[in-house]
Amino acid sequence: MPGCGKSTVGVLLAKALGTGFIDTDLIIQVQQRNTLQRLIDLNGLDSFKRYEENALLSVSEESDMVIATGGSAVFCEKGMRHLKRNGICVYLDLPVYDLQIRLANIKTRGVACRRGESLEEIMAERTPLYNRYADFKVDCADKSCEQIVEKIIRVAMI
């Protein structure tokens, strides 16, 4: 979900593993020369999802990288299959009440959602997809980023 810590945890995980790090939201912004929110506002959700899929597909399969996707990447089936082909997908699960605190700026943050859609509705729509693509899920409630990284390493190395 947006605000669960994908980018922050991703950077720390990449450092711990000695690999590179890619944030697909940043790829979109560079490719489209605009912020996520402005792209959604100007071009709509369907266009944004195409940008997101293109960003996912642009990640090299040979890369030894930690990749943080946007929260709506799970709507891009081809992109998710591409990522899963040579990698492990981790679902960072955070309760909605924690997300509400972190996403006080949901209207300007670049969250791909329909106008007026609540965080609960976004989560209800996406959770089955997160579970579908995840190789494993990490409960992030009441955990520091470092604890989350440790858990990912522990589970992924088994």
MDTraj code that builds the backbone (N, CA, C; nanometers):
import mdtraj as md
import numpy as np

residues = "MET PRO GLY CYS GLY LYS SER THR VAL GLY VAL LEU LEU ALA LYS ALA LEU GLY THR GLY PHE ILE ASP THR ASP LEU ILE ILE GLN VAL GLN GLN ARG ASN THR LEU GLN ARG LEU ILE ASP LEU ASN GLY LEU ASP SER PHE LYS ARG TYR GLU GLU ASN ALA LEU LEU SER VAL SER GLU GLU SER ASP MET VAL ILE ALA THR GLY GLY SER ALA VAL PHE CYS GLU LYS GLY MET ARG HIS LEU LYS ARG ASN GLY ILE CYS VAL TYR LEU ASP LEU PRO VAL TYR ASP LEU GLN ILE ARG LEU ALA ASN ILE LYS THR ARG GLY VAL ALA CYS ARG ARG GLY GLU SER LEU GLU GLU ILE MET ALA GLU ARG THR PRO LEU TYR ASN ARG TYR ALA ASP PHE LYS VAL ASP CYS ALA ASP LYS SER CYS GLU GLN ILE VAL GLU LYS ILE ILE ARG VAL ALA MET ILE".split()
xyz = np.array([
    [0.0842, -0.1187, 0.0000],
    [0.0000, 0.0000, 0.0000],
    [0.0881, 0.1241, 0.0000],
    [0.0359, 0.2318, -0.0517],
    [0.1092, 0.3582, -0.0388],
    [0.1319, 0.3881, 0.1090],
    [0.2499, 0.4343, 0.1422],
    [0.2791, 0.4731, 0.2796],
    [0.3246, 0.3616, 0.3711],
    [0.3379, 0.2396, 0.3191],
    [0.3774, 0.1284, 0.4060],
    [0.5274, 0.1237, 0.4305],
    [0.6044, 0.2011, 0.3537],
    [0.7485, 0.2053, 0.3751],
    [0.8310, 0.1365, 0.2688],
    [0.7732, 0.1113, 0.1519],
    [0.8448, 0.0374, 0.0467],
    [0.9774, 0.1026, 0.0093],
    [0.9754, 0.2325, -0.0121],
    [1.0983, 0.3015, -0.0547],
    [1.2018, 0.3047, 0.0569],
    [1.1596, 0.3374, 0.1770],
    [1.2525, 0.3452, 0.2903],
    [1.3116, 0.2083, 0.3212],
    [1.2268, 0.1080, 0.3314],
    [1.2728, -0.0281, 0.3593],
    [1.3583, -0.0780, 0.2428],
    [1.3187, -0.0439, 0.1206],
    [1.3945, -0.0874, 0.0032],
    [1.5373, -0.0380, 0.0034],
    [1.5569, 0.0889, 0.0360],
    [1.6932, 0.1444, 0.0422],
    [1.7744, 0.0722, 0.1495],
    [1.7150, 0.0535, 0.2663],
    [1.7866, -0.0140, 0.3759],
    [1.8172, -0.1597, 0.3407],
    [1.7232, -0.2260, 0.2740],
    [1.7451, -0.3649, 0.2333],
    [1.8575, -0.3732, 0.1302],
    [1.8575, -0.2822, 0.0344],
    [1.9642, -0.2807, -0.0662],
    [2.1003, -0.2602, -0.0007],
    [2.1080, -0.1707, 0.0959],
    [2.2342, -0.1489, 0.1678],
    [2.2770, -0.2749, 0.2417],
    [2.1824, -0.3405, 0.3082],
    [2.2143, -0.4615, 0.3842],
    [2.2606, -0.5749, 0.2925],
    [2.2045, -0.5806, 0.1721],
    [2.2396, -0.6880, 0.0785],
    [2.3556, -0.6512, -0.0127],
    [2.3935, -0.5246, -0.0136],
    [2.5011, -0.4797, -0.1011],
    [2.4598, -0.4756, -0.2475],
    [2.3337, -0.4425, -0.2722],
    [2.2828, -0.4356, -0.4093],
    [2.2389, -0.2934, -0.4421],
    [2.1931, -0.2758, -0.5639],
    [2.1367, -0.1482, -0.6040],
    [1.9916, -0.1375, -0.5608],
    [1.9361, -0.0205, -0.5830],
    [1.7969, 0.0063, -0.5466],
    [1.7290, 0.0839, -0.6590],
    [1.6074, 0.0446, -0.6908],
    [1.5260, 0.1136, -0.7912],
    [1.3892, 0.1410, -0.7310],
    [1.3403, 0.2627, -0.7513],
    [1.2044, 0.3002, -0.7116],
    [1.1282, 0.3275, -0.8405],
    [1.0295, 0.2447, -0.8720],
    [0.9606, 0.2607, -1.0004],
    [0.8783, 0.3891, -1.0061],
    [0.8381, 0.4440, -0.8918],
    [0.7706, 0.5747, -0.8937],
    [0.8644, 0.6818, -0.9492],
    [0.9913, 0.6730, -0.9131],
    [1.0888, 0.7694, -0.9656],
    [1.1137, 0.7485, -1.1144],
    [1.1105, 0.6233, -1.1588],
    [1.1244, 0.5958, -1.3022],
    [1.0108, 0.6654, -1.3783],
    [0.8900, 0.6518, -1.3281],
    [0.7744, 0.7165, -1.3928],
    [0.7948, 0.8674, -1.3992],
    [0.8349, 0.9268, -1.2885],
    [0.8525, 1.0719, -1.2844],
    [0.9598, 1.1189, -1.3820],
    [1.0682, 1.0443, -1.3926],
    [1.1755, 1.0803, -1.4854],
    [1.1287, 1.0611, -1.6292],
    [1.0668, 0.9463, -1.6588],
    [1.0204, 0.9187, -1.7950],
    [0.9168, 1.0200, -1.8413],
    [0.8258, 1.0573, -1.7524],
    [0.7150, 1.1454, -1.7893],
    [0.7424, 1.2934, -1.7572],
    [0.8535, 1.3192, -1.6899],
    [0.8930, 1.4563, -1.6554],
    [0.7831, 1.5308, -1.5794],
    [0.7279, 1.4615, -1.4805],
    [0.6230, 1.5224, -1.3994],
    [0.6070, 1.4433, -1.2701],
    [0.5393, 1.5013, -1.1727],
    [0.5131, 1.4304, -1.0479],
    [0.3999, 1.3307, -1.0683],
    [0.3944, 1.2316, -0.9829],
    [0.2899, 1.1299, -0.9927],
    [0.1515, 1.1932, -0.9845],
    [0.1319, 1.2816, -0.8870],
    [0.0001, 1.3413, -0.8691],
    [-0.0419, 1.4216, -0.9917],
    [0.0518, 1.4952, -1.0470],
    [0.0192, 1.5761, -1.1649],
    [-0.0148, 1.4862, -1.2844],
    [0.0551, 1.3750, -1.2988],
    [0.0246, 1.2805, -1.4069],
    [-0.1164, 1.2235, -1.3913],
    [-0.1538, 1.1901, -1.2683],
    [-0.2883, 1.1373, -1.2428],
    [-0.3917, 1.2453, -1.2723],
    [-0.3666, 1.3660, -1.2228],
    [-0.4613, 1.4760, -1.2435],
    [-0.4779, 1.5113, -1.3909],
    [-0.3677, 1.5154, -1.4646],
    [-0.3720, 1.5576, -1.6056],
    [-0.4227, 1.4489, -1.6991],
    [-0.3795, 1.3238, -1.6740],
    [-0.4019, 1.2176, -1.7722],
    [-0.4959, 1.1064, -1.7267],
    [-0.5306, 1.1037, -1.5997],
    [-0.6215, 1.0010, -1.5489],
    [-0.5523, 0.8720, -1.5079],
    [-0.6305, 0.7870, -1.4434],
    [-0.5767, 0.6624, -1.3875],
    [-0.5343, 0.5616, -1.4942],
    [-0.6087, 0.5519, -1.6028],
    [-0.5722, 0.4542, -1.7056],
    [-0.4353, 0.4856, -1.7643],
    [-0.4104, 0.6124, -1.7935],
    [-0.2787, 0.6517, -1.8450],
    [-0.1712, 0.6259, -1.7405],
    [-0.2017, 0.6601, -1.6151],
    [-0.1035, 0.6391, -1.5092],
    [-0.0667, 0.4915, -1.4986],
    [-0.1644, 0.4029, -1.5084],
    [-0.1366, 0.2593, -1.5000],
    [-0.0486, 0.2132, -1.6163],
    [-0.0651, 0.2737, -1.7329],
    [0.0234, 0.2412, -1.8461],
    [0.1661, 0.2875, -1.8173],
    [0.1804, 0.4066, -1.7595],
    [0.3134, 0.4554, -1.7215],
    [0.3770, 0.3591, -1.6211],
    [0.2950, 0.3144, -1.5275],
    [0.3457, 0.2242, -1.4244],
    [0.3899, 0.0914, -1.4849],
    [0.3091, 0.0371, -1.5752],
    [0.3475, -0.0891, -1.6375],
    [0.4764, -0.0730, -1.7185],
    [0.4898, 0.0365, -1.7914],
    [0.6121, 0.0621, -1.8675],
    [0.7334, 0.0712, -1.7750],
    [0.7164, 0.1342, -1.6598],
    [0.8265, 0.1448, -1.5638],
    [0.8656, 0.0065, -1.5119],
    [0.7671, -0.0756, -1.4788],
    [0.7956, -0.2110, -1.4298],
    [0.8677, -0.2933, -1.5361],
    [0.8209, -0.2820, -1.6590],
    [0.8809, -0.3595, -1.7682],
    [1.0197, -0.3089, -1.8055],
    [1.0520, -0.1860, -1.7681],
    [1.1841, -0.1308, -1.8016],
    [1.2940, -0.1801, -1.7076],
    [1.2552, -0.2435, -1.5987],
    [1.3535, -0.2956, -1.5040],
    [1.4134, -0.4226, -1.5629],
    [1.5445, -0.4244, -1.5764],
    [1.6138, -0.5369, -1.6367],
    [1.5983, -0.6622, -1.5512],
    [1.5720, -0.7732, -1.6171],
    [1.5582, -0.9011, -1.5466],
    [1.6914, -0.9483, -1.4894],
    [1.8007, -0.9004, -1.5450],
    [1.9322, -0.9426, -1.4980],
    [1.9814, -0.8586, -1.3797],
    [1.9072, -0.7554, -1.3443],
    [1.9503, -0.6660, -1.2371],
    [1.9474, -0.7365, -1.1030],
    [2.0536, -0.7169, -1.0268],
    [2.0558, -0.7646, -0.8888],
    [2.0207, -0.6439, -0.8036],
    [1.8917, -0.6170, -0.7941],
    [1.8440, -0.4940, -0.7319],
    [1.7280, -0.5208, -0.6381],
    [1.7132, -0.4308, -0.5437],
    [1.5905, -0.4229, -0.4653],
    [1.5040, -0.3216, -0.5382],
    [1.3798, -0.3575, -0.5632],
    [1.2896, -0.2715, -0.6393],
    [1.1689, -0.2367, -0.5533],
    [1.1470, -0.1085, -0.5348],
    [1.0264, -0.0615, -0.4669],
    [0.9293, -0.0179, -0.5755],
    [0.8140, -0.0804, -0.5798],
    [0.7138, -0.0430, -0.6790],
    [0.6169, 0.0573, -0.6178],
    [0.5385, 0.1180, -0.7031],
    [0.4275, 0.1977, -0.6536],
    [0.3226, 0.1041, -0.5966],
    [0.2382, 0.1567, -0.5101],
    [0.1351, 0.0743, -0.4473],
    [0.0343, 0.0175, -0.5443],
    [0.0212, 0.0805, -0.6612],
    [-0.0760, 0.0329, -0.7604],
    [-0.0125, -0.0572, -0.8659],
    [0.1124, -0.0936, -0.8492],
    [0.1800, -0.1804, -0.9466],
    [0.1078, -0.3132, -0.9640],
    [0.0382, -0.3581, -0.8624],
    [-0.0306, -0.4877, -0.8693],
    [-0.1441, -0.4889, -0.9708],
    [-0.1826, -0.3726, -1.0225],
    [-0.2832, -0.3676, -1.1285],
    [-0.2216, -0.3992, -1.2652],
    [-0.0906, -0.4077, -1.2711],
    [-0.0176, -0.4277, -1.3969],
    [0.0298, -0.5723, -1.4045],
    [-0.0560, -0.6593, -1.4561],
    [-0.0249, -0.8021, -1.4556],
    [0.1045, -0.8348, -1.5286],
    [0.1246, -0.7787, -1.6487],
    [0.2476, -0.8057, -1.7235],
    [0.3698, -0.7570, -1.6462],
    [0.3588, -0.6420, -1.5859],
    [0.4697, -0.5865, -1.5094],
    [0.5029, -0.6707, -1.3875],
    [0.4015, -0.7184, -1.3185],
    [0.4247, -0.8007, -1.1998],
    [0.4832, -0.9369, -1.2383],
    [0.4351, -0.9951, -1.3452],
    [0.4934, -1.1226, -1.3919],
    [0.6405, -1.1034, -1.4270],
    [0.6710, -0.9897, -1.4885],
    [0.8090, -0.9566, -1.5251],
    [0.8977, -0.9516, -1.3995],
    [0.8503, -0.8857, -1.2952],
    [0.9289, -0.8742, -1.1717],
    [0.9451, -1.0095, -1.1025],
    [0.8381, -1.0884, -1.1010],
    [0.8415, -1.2170, -1.0303],
    [0.9267, -1.3217, -1.1019],
    [0.9498, -1.3003, -1.2310],
    [1.0244, -1.3997, -1.3086],
    [1.1603, -1.4310, -1.2457],
    [1.2307, -1.3306, -1.1991],
    [1.3644, -1.3514, -1.1423],
    [1.3808, -1.2923, -1.0037],
    [1.2711, -1.2705, -0.9359],
    [1.2843, -1.2083, -0.8054],
    [1.1826, -1.2587, -0.7054],
    [1.1939, -1.2045, -0.5891],
    [1.1036, -1.2366, -0.4792],
    [1.0198, -1.1117, -0.4531],
    [0.8885, -1.1294, -0.4460],
    [0.7985, -1.0172, -0.4169],
    [0.7550, -1.0245, -0.2712],
    [0.7741, -0.9133, -0.2033],
    [0.7427, -0.9042, -0.0616],
    [0.6284, -0.8049, -0.0435],
    [0.5287, -0.8446, 0.0299],
    [0.4141, -0.7590, 0.0622],
    [0.4367, -0.7024, 0.2016],
    [0.4579, -0.5715, 0.2094],
    [0.4719, -0.5037, 0.3379],
    [0.3320, -0.4658, 0.3842],
    [0.2828, -0.5348, 0.4839],
    [0.1457, -0.5184, 0.5311],
    [0.1427, -0.4283, 0.6537],
    [0.0643, -0.3231, 0.6450],
    [0.0491, -0.2275, 0.7538],
    [-0.0995, -0.2010, 0.7727],
    [-0.1479, -0.2014, 0.8955],
    [-0.2909, -0.1765, 0.9184],
    [-0.3345, -0.0394, 0.8660],
    [-0.4612, -0.0320, 0.8267],
    [-0.5141, 0.0900, 0.7666],
    [-0.5008, 0.2105, 0.8595],
    [-0.5134, 0.1908, 0.9910],
    [-0.5033, 0.3069, 1.0812],
    [-0.3616, 0.3646, 1.0819],
    [-0.2603, 0.2812, 1.0637],
    [-0.1230, 0.3316, 1.0517],
    [-0.1042, 0.4046, 0.9189],
    [-0.1627, 0.3496, 0.8133],
    [-0.1531, 0.4135, 0.6822],
    [-0.2205, 0.5508, 0.6825],
    [-0.3320, 0.5618, 0.7519],
    [-0.4019, 0.6905, 0.7589],
    [-0.3137, 0.7983, 0.8217],
    [-0.2379, 0.7628, 0.9212],
    [-0.1464, 0.8583, 0.9849],
    [-0.0364, 0.8977, 0.8878],
    [0.0193, 0.7986, 0.8177],
    [0.1299, 0.8251, 0.7250],
    [0.0851, 0.8969, 0.5976],
    [-0.0406, 0.8792, 0.5609],
    [-0.0902, 0.9347, 0.4351],
    [-0.1837, 1.0534, 0.4568],
    [-0.1457, 1.1405, 0.5445],
    [-0.2270, 1.2604, 0.5676],
    [-0.2376, 1.3431, 0.4403],
    [-0.1415, 1.3280, 0.3512],
    [-0.1383, 1.4038, 0.2259],
    [-0.1820, 1.3190, 0.1061],
    [-0.2771, 1.2287, 0.1232],
    [-0.3174, 1.1349, 0.0172],
    [-0.3654, 1.2062, -0.1093],
    [-0.4225, 1.3239, -0.0964],
    [-0.4748, 1.3973, -0.2127],
    [-0.3640, 1.4548, -0.3005],
    [-0.2423, 1.4683, -0.2456],
    [-0.1328, 1.5289, -0.3221],
    [-0.0128, 1.4352, -0.3383],
    [-0.0211, 1.3178, -0.2822],
    [0.0940, 1.2271, -0.2793],
    [0.1141, 1.1488, -0.4081],
    [0.0159, 1.1413, -0.4917],
    [0.0294, 1.0620, -0.6140],
    [-0.0186, 0.9200, -0.5962],
    [-0.1219, 0.9018, -0.5162],
    [-0.1799, 0.7700, -0.4951],
    [-0.2816, 0.7450, -0.6065],
    [-0.2638, 0.6356, -0.6775],
    [-0.3527, 0.6027, -0.7884],
    [-0.4850, 0.5513, -0.7332],
    [-0.5844, 0.6396, -0.7315],
    [-0.7169, 0.6026, -0.6827],
    [-0.8217, 0.6907, -0.7494],
    [-0.9447, 0.6429, -0.7418],
    [-1.0552, 0.7201, -0.7969],
    [-1.0892, 0.8358, -0.7025],
    [-1.1389, 0.9428, -0.7595],
    [-1.1761, 1.0609, -0.6808],
    [-1.2752, 1.0211, -0.5709],
    [-1.2449, 1.0606, -0.4491],
    [-1.3323, 1.0338, -0.3358],
    [-1.3172, 0.8956, -0.2744],
    [-1.2303, 0.8133, -0.3300],
    [-1.2109, 0.6781, -0.2781],
    [-1.1376, 0.6843, -0.1447],
    [-1.1877, 0.6115, -0.0467],
    [-1.1255, 0.6118, 0.0859],
    [-1.0070, 0.5158, 0.0892],
    [-0.9230, 0.5340, 0.1889],
    [-0.8084, 0.4455, 0.2070],
    [-0.8550, 0.3014, 0.2308],
    [-0.9644, 0.2861, 0.3028],
    [-1.0194, 0.1525, 0.3266],
    [-1.0618, 0.0868, 0.1960],
    [-1.1224, 0.1648, 0.1060],
    [-1.1652, 0.1109, -0.0233],
    [-1.0443, 0.0744, -0.1101],
    [-0.9426, 0.1595, -0.1071],
    [-0.8200, 0.1308, -0.1826],
    [-0.7591, 0.0005, -0.1325],
    [-0.7509, -0.0121, -0.0017],
    [-0.6911, -0.1312, 0.0585],
    [-0.7734, -0.2564, 0.0263],
    [-0.9049, -0.2465, 0.0339],
    [-0.9913, -0.3618, 0.0057],
    [-0.9748, -0.4103, -0.1384],
    [-0.9574, -0.3171, -0.2315],
    [-0.9397, -0.3548, -0.3713],
    [-0.8024, -0.4167, -0.3968],
    [-0.7001, -0.3640, -0.3319],
    [-0.5632, -0.4064, -0.3607],
    [-0.5155, -0.5279, -0.2820],
    [-0.5655, -0.5476, -0.1619],
    [-0.5151, -0.6549, -0.0756],
    [-0.5165, -0.7921, -0.1435],
    [-0.6243, -0.8303, -0.2126],
    [-0.6189, -0.9616, -0.2800],
    [-0.5076, -0.9701, -0.3848],
    [-0.4789, -0.8581, -0.4510],
    [-0.3717, -0.8577, -0.5507],
    [-0.2349, -0.8639, -0.4842],
    [-0.2176, -0.7915, -0.3735],
    [-0.0911, -0.8002, -0.2996],
    [-0.0661, -0.9440, -0.2573],
    [-0.1687, -1.0090, -0.2044],
    [-0.1551, -1.1485, -0.1621],
    [-0.1273, -1.2400, -0.2808],
    [-0.1877, -1.2120, -0.3938],
    [-0.1694, -1.2940, -0.5143],
    [-0.0244, -1.2930, -0.5617],
    [0.0370, -1.1761, -0.5637],
    [0.1722, -1.1649, -0.6188],
    [0.2831, -1.1862, -0.5157],
    [0.2525, -1.1769, -0.3897],
    [0.3558, -1.1857, -0.2856],
    [0.4075, -1.3283, -0.2699],
    [0.5396, -1.3390, -0.2609],
    [0.6000, -1.4662, -0.2224],
    [0.5893, -1.4837, -0.0715],
    [0.5914, -1.3719, -0.0012],
    [0.5626, -1.3727, 0.1419],
    [0.5229, -1.2325, 0.1866],
    [0.4572, -1.2296, 0.3010],
    [0.4054, -1.1051, 0.3575],
    [0.4764, -1.0768, 0.4886],
    [0.5089, -0.9496, 0.5112],
    [0.5718, -0.9081, 0.6366],
    [0.4748, -0.8153, 0.7082],
    [0.4396, -0.8525, 0.8297],
    [0.3561, -0.7673, 0.9134],
    [0.4440, -0.6540, 0.9651],
    [0.4130, -0.5320, 0.9250],
    [0.4973, -0.4166, 0.9580],
    [0.4464, -0.3367, 1.0781],
    [0.3351, -0.3776, 1.1354],
    [0.2787, -0.3050, 1.2496],
    [0.3767, -0.3071, 1.3661],
    [0.3993, -0.1913, 1.4224],
    [0.4846, -0.1757, 1.5411],
    [0.6273, -0.2265, 1.5198],
    [0.6754, -0.2202, 1.3960],
    [0.8127, -0.2627, 1.3675],
    [0.8901, -0.1468, 1.3057],
    [1.0162, -0.1384, 1.3415],
    [1.1024, -0.0379, 1.2796],
    [1.1415, -0.0855, 1.1396],
    [1.1907, 0.0053, 1.0594],
    [1.2371, -0.0323, 0.9252],
    [1.3475, -0.1364, 0.9339],
    [1.4345, -0.1227, 1.0310],
    [1.5441, -0.2185, 1.0481],
    [1.4904, -0.3577, 1.0813],
    [1.3874, -0.3655, 1.1643],
    [1.3275, -0.4949, 1.1977],
    [1.2625, -0.5583, 1.0752],
    [1.2009, -0.4759, 0.9921],
    [1.1379, -0.5254, 0.8695],
    [1.2441, -0.5802, 0.7745],
    [1.3544, -0.5079, 0.7601],
    [1.4646, -0.5536, 0.6750],
    [1.5186, -0.6867, 0.7256],
    [1.5408, -0.6975, 0.8555],
    [1.5890, -0.8239, 0.9140],
    [1.4954, -0.9387, 0.8827],
    [1.3655, -0.9146, 0.8945],
    [1.2659, -1.0184, 0.8679],
    [1.2706, -1.0599, 0.7208],
    [1.2793, -0.9637, 0.6309],
    [1.2847, -0.9966, 0.4875],
    [1.4077, -1.0814, 0.4576],
    [1.5203, -1.0410, 0.5104],
    [1.6443, -1.1170, 0.4862],
    [1.6317, -1.2584, 0.5427],
    [1.5797, -1.2695, 0.6636],
    [1.5646, -1.3996, 0.7285],
    [1.4728, -1.4920, 0.6469],
    [1.3600, -1.4403, 0.6031],
    [1.2636, -1.5222, 0.5300],
    [1.3127, -1.5516, 0.3875],
    [1.3703, -1.4532, 0.3224],
    [1.4137, -1.4691, 0.1825],
    [1.5335, -1.5620, 0.1691],
    [1.6139, -1.5730, 0.2715],
    [1.7357, -1.6548, 0.2647],
    [1.7098, -1.8010, 0.2999],
    [1.5911, -1.8327, 0.3452],
    [1.5587, -1.9721, 0.3826],
    [1.5366, -2.0560, 0.2596],
])
top = md.Topology()
chain = top.add_chain()
for i, resn in enumerate(residues, 1):
    res = top.add_residue(resn, chain, resSeq=i)
    for name in ("N", "CA", "C"):
        top.add_atom(name, md.element.get_by_symbol(name[0]), res)
traj = md.Trajectory(xyz[None], top)
